[in-house]
């Protein structure tokens, strides 16, 4: 790989793609507010219902060909944070996900969408469950508008591999950040 290509790839990975008109919202979670037990994990000593929150979006660029959703907790004590939900190949015609769509068994995702593995080691949504007594963790729900119809990735791709491909093809990003502590 020549240095020009490497520099371009590095720039893609570090550029923040924001659009004033591209917005992500939810009736289940609110910006800067604690996540309710309905959406908290049901493992590692947490007793939530592990339902993914409903999400909706508007204002994506006209050239959007698909979407990807990545939910990350950078405050997790792992050195690299914790991936809670990774979805790609969401069709461009989609503008919302229903509460509970993150459970692959209920099949609420739009046709073609792929839910990858989280850091829990399972596919689909894995709710918050930070260590007891920790300060509030921040859960970044990031929706990316992509300039490609499909990311050709294996279903078991790591979140890092998905993230690299998402950022390399992103044309806009919308974000919602909620918190949780126990």
C-alpha positions in Angstrom: 0.0 0.0 0.0 1.5 3.4 -1.0 1.6 6.2 1.6 -1.0 8.3 -0.2 -3.6 5.5 0.0 -2.6 4.8 3.6 -3.1 8.5 4.4 -6.4 8.6 2.7 -7.6 5.5 4.6 -6.4 7.0 7.9 -8.3 10.3 7.1 -11.5 8.3 6.4 -11.2 6.6 9.7 -10.8 9.8 11.6 -13.1 12.2 9.8 -16.3 13.0 11.7 -19.2 13.0 9.2 -21.9 15.2 10.5 -25.0 16.6 8.8 -27.2 19.2 10.4 -30.3 17.6 8.8 -29.4 13.9 9.5 -31.0 13.1 12.9 -31.4 10.0 15.0 -34.1 9.8 17.7 -35.9 7.3 19.9 -39.1 7.2 21.8 -37.4 4.8 24.2 -34.1 6.6 25.1 -33.3 10.3 25.3 -30.1 12.2 24.7 -28.0 12.4 27.8 -30.5 10.5 29.9 -30.3 7.1 31.7 -31.4 4.0 29.8 -34.4 2.3 31.3 -34.4 -1.3 32.6 -36.4 -2.5 29.6 -33.2 -2.0 27.5 -30.6 -3.2 30.0 -28.9 -6.5 29.6 -30.1 -9.7 31.4 -26.6 -11.1 32.2 -23.5 -10.4 34.3 -25.8 -9.6 37.3 -28.0 -7.2 35.4 -31.7 -7.9 35.3 -33.1 -5.9 32.4 -35.3 -7.1 29.5 -32.5 -6.7 26.9 -34.9 -5.1 24.4 -33.2 -2.9 21.8 -34.7 0.6 21.8 -36.9 1.8 18.9 -34.9 4.2 16.7 -36.0 6.5 13.9 -34.1 8.8 11.6 -34.7 11.5 9.0 -32.7 13.9 6.9 -30.2 11.4 5.4 -28.4 12.6 2.3 -30.2 11.9 -1.0 -27.3 9.7 -2.2 -27.7 7.3 0.8 -27.7 3.7 -0.5 -27.9 1.8 2.9 -27.3 2.4 6.6 -25.3 0.8 9.4 -25.9 1.1 13.1 -23.1 0.8 15.7 -23.7 1.0 19.5 -20.6 1.4 21.6 -19.7 2.1 25.2 -16.3 3.7 25.3 -16.3 3.8 29.1 -16.2 0.0 29.5 -13.1 -1.1 31.4 -11.6 -3.1 28.6 -9.1 -0.7 26.9 -11.2 -0.7 23.8 -14.8 -0.1 25.1 -17.7 -2.5 24.5 -19.8 -3.1 21.3 -23.5 -3.5 22.2 -25.1 -3.7 18.7 -23.6 -3.8 15.2 -26.0 -3.8 12.2 -25.2 -3.2 8.5 -26.9 -3.5 5.1 -30.0 -1.7 6.4 -31.9 -0.7 3.2 -31.9 3.0 2.3 -35.7 2.9 2.3 -35.7 2.1 6.0 -36.3 5.0 8.4 -36.9 3.2 11.7 -36.3 0.1 13.8 -38.9 -1.2 16.2 -38.4 -1.8 19.9 -36.9 -5.3 20.2 -35.6 -5.5 16.6 -32.2 -6.3 18.0 -33.4 -9.8 18.9 -32.6 -11.9 15.8 -35.2 -14.5 16.8 -38.1 -12.1 16.4 -37.1 -11.1 12.8 -38.1 -7.5 13.0 -35.1 -6.2 11.0 -35.7 -5.2 7.4 -34.8 -7.8 4.7 -31.1 -7.8 4.0 -30.0 -6.2 7.3 -27.2 -8.2 9.1 -26.8 -8.1 12.9 -23.3 -8.9 13.8 -21.6 -10.2 17.0 -21.4 -7.9 20.0 -18.7 -8.1 22.6 -21.1 -10.4 24.5 -20.2 -12.9 21.8 -23.7 -13.1 20.4 -25.5 -11.6 17.4 -28.0 -8.8 17.9 -28.5 -6.3 20.7 -26.8 -6.6 24.0 -28.0 -4.0 26.5 -25.9 -2.0 29.1 -24.4 -3.8 32.1 -21.5 -1.8 33.4 -19.6 -3.0 36.6 -21.5 -2.2 39.8 -20.5 1.1 41.4 -19.0 2.6 38.2 -19.7 6.1 37.1 -22.4 6.4 34.4 -21.3 4.9 31.1 -22.1 6.6 27.8 -23.8 4.5 25.1 -23.3 6.0 21.6 -25.9 5.0 19.1 -24.4 5.9 15.8 -26.3 5.6 12.5 -24.2 5.9 9.4 -25.6 6.7 5.9 -23.5 4.8 3.4 -22.8 5.4 -0.2 -22.9 1.7 -1.0 -25.9 -0.6 -1.1 -24.2 -3.5 0.6 -21.1 -4.1 2.7 -19.8 -7.5 1.7 -18.8 -8.8 5.2 -19.2 -12.2 6.8 -21.9 -12.4 9.5 -19.3 -13.1 12.1 -17.1 -10.0 11.2 -15.7 -8.3 14.3 -17.1 -4.9 15.2 -13.7 -3.4 14.3 -13.9 -4.9 10.8 -17.4 -3.7 10.4 -16.5 -0.2 11.7 -13.6 0.1 9.3 -15.8 -0.7 6.3 -18.7 1.5 7.6 -16.4 4.5 8.1 -14.8 3.9 4.7 -18.2 4.1 3.0 -20.0 6.6 5.3 -21.4 9.8 3.8 -23.1 11.1 7.0 -23.5 10.2 10.7 -26.2 10.8 13.2 -25.7 10.1 16.9 -27.8 9.7 20.1 -25.9 9.2 23.4 -27.6 7.8 26.5 -26.2 6.7 29.9 -26.5 3.9 32.4 -24.9 3.1 35.7 -25.5 0.6 38.5 
